[in-house]
């Protein structure tokens, strides 16, 4: 039974209303991972979904490509595993990939049985091809609107569950922990301007990625790594933060936001051209434009460096116009707002920060090293992605580990721990300007020094700046804007420290001063608060 009560906390002579709510499970985040976890958790008890924006604002919602699953007779989970492992460049934990590709097929079939309508032609599923896949196994819905269709479908399923209550425009601030046990989460409600403390047996973090800490990104503004920073502060292990996936084909228009042009476009035959109109990927990799994303993004970056231009071109001129316009209706419509036609124009593109490959370290049950704390989706490091995510595995990971997180969380018992005293969170609007100024400076620094190609000197320069900011804001834990600065700086530091310690190039981490992979670095980088960085062996 949901319990409500209110307490008053006193700070500096002012009373802050603090509402206390009790649930069995609290899910933070409303992307596909969070919705999946909430849907399955509702079978076991009362569930709260907390999201700092609207329920339909997430990376999942904007995913264009699709969801990978070996559902045809000429494909198999073993082949899917091989492609995932190859893309991961030696850092995939094979037991985690086995869970993904085997249970992933079942989770997709579950969706279909619930009524999810993936695109069909003449009664058969239309399967796409994307970078790193040797088989057509990408299911899509609404052509190029899979994320939107799938997220909206799951959102309706979640809303139909009487055991689930949604809290929109509520930001999770601190995990409440005692004796290595999670007891709840402290939040701030922007609508009521009040604090909410959720008491619960388990918290499932599904807060998504962090690519908005880069100046050029395909992610919504909410993707700033809040969940990772919150878990790190609570003592959770953080893994493989050096690996950032840059999407190769984001539209480049000066002064405009990066707009993602799905990898599925290249899967249907689009070419990458240099400034002279020459196709360059076919001489670099046997899969040409459909090489793994790290390979394509790096070689676009090199072409841009060599030419002095700000972009290369994506061309679909050689493909059937009617077919392309039907298959990629939403992308084409959006491009027209920029003055481009998908099927006839040369599209200026350059890479943009897209996906956090690492994250909060979990086991195969999506559980962290802290009892009662679970993670799924992009915020998690499950061991599946390795050094570079295989295209369209992300939505599948949400389904598989969102369900696993809910099932293990349901087994958590009441803890015999004392609930600590909670200091209230406030919001001072006068601090918003300094937050935006520093956030922009952080994004510029990350893009300049920790982008696609890195060097020790540049990363050390960045680290000095981050350390200065950390010292300046280290004591700000209870004012929202200043705390966001502290969290963003922490995320930037985690990436930088991991990247400095990995003295090689692998997947989404490329160093100019260490250009090759090294066998001794076939390990996961692990960071934990107040401890030195460690390396743990990959589970082969």
Secondary structure, 3 states (H helix, E strand, C coil): CCEEEEEEEEECCEEEEEEEEECCEEEECCCHHHHHHHHHHCCCCCEEEEECCCCCCCHHHHCCCCEECCCCCCCCHHHHHHHHHHHCCCCCCHHHHHHHHHHHHHHHHHHHHHCCCCCEECCEECEECCCCCCCCCEECCCCCCHHHHHHHHHHHHHHCCCCEEEEECEEEEEEEEECCEEEEEEEEECCCCEEEEEECCEEEECCCCCHHHCCCECCCCCCCCHHHHHHHHHCCCEECCCCEEEEEEEECCCCCCCEECCHHHHHCCCEEECCCCCECHHHCCCCHHHCCHHHHHHHHHHHHHHHCCCCEEEECCCCCHHHHHHHCHHHHHHHHHCCCCCCCCCEEEEEEEEEECCEEECCCCCECCCECEEECHHHEECCCCCCCCCCCCHHHHHHHHHHHHHHHHCCCCCCCCCCCCCCCCECCHHHHHHHHHHHHHHHHHHHHHCCCEECHHHHHHHHHHHHHHHHHHCCCCCEHHHHHHHHHHHHHHHHHHHHHHCCCCECCEEECCECCCCHHHCEEEEECCCCCCEEEECCC
